[in-house]
Amino acid sequence: MAGGYRKILLMAPFLALVGCQATPTRMPEAEPAPAAACHWPVNEGAVPLARVVEVLESRDFLVRDTDTSLGLVSAERAERTLYHNAVDPQPRFGGFLFGGSGGHVSSGVGLGIGFGGGGAASEEATRIERVSVVVGSESVRVSRDVQLYDWRGQLRQSRTASDADFCHELRDAIEAGETSP
């Protein structure tokens, strides 16, 4: 009987934690919220998806996906850039002993200073910008995010970038039928 109590006592901490996982109280939301300029009504007739594709491609975006039933165009562009928030390599001080040759032995100390970390290679990064445009019968919605990956491929920054300037330029180009930035 004592063995049964021991098992219960050993399991008690685990049983106390059962059901402690909390569920979220709200759905995830983009922060900051997209600018009001990223949602506009369609004034005269429908906006053709082909025009959205042309405008995005003229701005060096690569169209990754389209879904005509949803009115969705997803595109991205990538560029090499510098990651200015990279940890700067610290100067390294060091020294070593060296000896002679030819049967003569001598010694000395050499001191030097160096900067390791691969130099500029440690600051290289890839900036990936993704855009989704949803064209409905009554309105157009644009969402945009930007991610920065360092030279090792590790995500360093991620943010929503649905700002008014980008959305105004995109809207003007779509509505004017322009294909040049």
C-alpha positions in Angstrom: 0.0 0.0 0.0 2.9 2.3 0.7 4.1 1.9 -2.9 0.7 3.3 -4.1 1.1 6.4 -2.0 4.6 6.9 -3.3 3.4 6.8 -6.9 0.7 9.3 -6.2 3.1 11.6 -4.4 5.5 11.4 -7.4 2.8 12.1 -9.9 1.2 14.9 -7.9 3.4 17.7 -9.3 2.6 16.6 -12.9 -1.1 16.2 -12.1 -1.2 19.7 -10.7 0.1 21.1 -14.0 -2.4 19.3 -16.2 -4.8 21.8 -17.8 -2.5 24.8 -17.1 -2.1 25.6 -20.7 -3.8 28.9 -21.4 -5.6 29.6 -24.6 -5.3 33.0 -26.2 -7.9 35.6 -25.4 -7.8 37.2 -28.9 -6.6 36.4 -32.4 -3.2 37.7 -33.5 -3.3 41.1 -35.1 -0.8 43.0 -37.2 1.1 45.5 -35.2 1.2 48.3 -36.2 -2.2 48.1 -37.9 -2.2 48.7 -41.7 -2.6 52.3 -42.7 -6.1 53.4 -43.8 -4.6 54.1 -47.2 -4.1 50.3 -47.7 -7.9 49.8 -48.0 -9.8 51.7 -50.7 -13.1 51.3 -52.5 -13.3 50.4 -56.1 -14.9 53.3 -57.8 -15.6 52.4 -61.4 -15.8 48.8 -62.3 -13.5 46.0 -61.1 -9.8 46.3 -60.9 -8.3 43.6 -63.1 -5.9 41.3 -61.3 -3.7 41.4 -64.4 -3.1 45.1 -63.8 -2.1 44.4 -60.2 0.4 41.8 -61.4 1.8 44.2 -64.0 2.3 47.0 -61.4 3.9 44.7 -58.9 6.3 43.2 -61.5 7.2 46.7 -62.7 8.4 47.4 -59.1 10.7 44.3 -59.2 8.3 42.0 -57.2 8.1 38.4 -58.2 4.6 37.2 -58.2 4.4 34.0 -56.1 0.7 33.2 -56.2 -2.6 34.3 -57.6 -6.0 33.1 -56.8 -8.6 34.5 -59.1 -11.5 33.1 -57.1 -10.4 35.1 -54.1 -9.0 38.0 -56.1 -5.6 37.5 -54.4 -2.1 38.4 -55.7 0.9 37.6 -53.5 4.4 38.8 -54.5 7.8 39.3 -53.0 11.1 40.9 -53.7 14.5 40.3 -52.1 17.6 42.5 -52.0 21.0 42.2 -50.5 21.6 44.9 -47.9 23.7 45.6 -44.8 22.5 44.7 -41.3 23.6 47.7 -39.3 22.4 46.3 -36.0 24.9 43.4 -36.2 27.1 42.9 -33.2 30.3 44.7 -34.0 33.3 42.4 -33.5 35.4 43.5 -30.6 39.1 44.2 -31.1 41.2 41.3 -30.1 44.6 41.7 -28.5 47.0 38.8 -28.6 50.6 37.8 -28.6 52.7 34.8 -29.2 56.2 33.5 -28.6 58.5 32.7 -31.4 61.8 31.1 -31.7 64.8 31.0 -33.9 66.2 28.5 -36.4 69.6 27.1 -37.4 70.6 26.0 -34.0 70.1 29.4 -32.4 67.3 29.9 -30.1 65.8 33.3 -29.5 62.5 34.4 -28.0 60.4 37.5 -28.0 56.9 38.6 -27.8 54.9 39.9 -30.6 51.8 42.0 -29.9 49.0 42.8 -32.3 45.6 44.0 -32.6 43.0 42.6 -35.0 39.3 42.7 -35.8 37.8 39.3 -36.3 34.3 38.2 -37.3 34.8 38.2 -41.0 34.7 41.9 -41.6 31.9 43.2 -43.8 30.6 39.6 -44.4 29.1 39.6 -40.9 27.0 42.7 -41.8 25.5 41.3 -45.0 21.8 40.6 -44.9 18.9 39.8 -47.2 15.8 42.0 -47.0 12.6 40.2 -48.1 9.5 42.3 -48.8 6.1 40.5 -49.2 3.0 42.1 -50.5 -0.5 40.7 -50.8 -3.3 42.5 -52.7 -6.9 41.3 -52.4 -9.2 42.8 -55.1 -12.9 42.5 -54.2 -16.0 43.7 -56.1 -16.2 46.7 -53.7 -12.7 47.3 -52.3 -9.0 46.6 -52.5 -6.8 45.6 -49.5 -3.1 45.7 -49.4 -0.8 44.1 -46.8 2.9 44.2 -46.7 5.6 42.9 -44.4 9.4 43.1 -44.4 11.9 40.6 -43.0 15.6 40.9 -42.6 17.8 37.8 -42.5 21.5 38.0 -41.6 24.3 36.2 -43.5 23.7 33.0 -41.6 20.0 32.9 -42.7 18.7 33.8 -39.2 15.7 36.1 -39.0 16.8 39.4 -37.4 13.9 41.7 -37.9 10.3 41.2 -39.0 7.7 43.9 -39.2 4.5 44.9 -40.9 5.1 47.6 -43.4 1.6 48.5 -44.7 2.3 52.2 -44.6 0.4 55.0 -46.3 3.2 56.0 -48.7 3.6 52.5 -50.2 -0.2 52.0 -50.5 -0.8 55.5 -52.1 1.9 54.8 -54.7 0.5 51.3 -55.4 -3.1 52.6 -55.6 -2.2 55.4 -58.0 -0.3 53.1 -60.3 -3.1 50.5 -60.3 -5.8 53.0 -61.0 -3.8 54.8 -63.7 -2.7 51.6 -65.3 1.0 52.6 -65.0 3.6 49.9 -65.2 6.7 52.0 -64.3 7.6 53.1 -60.8 
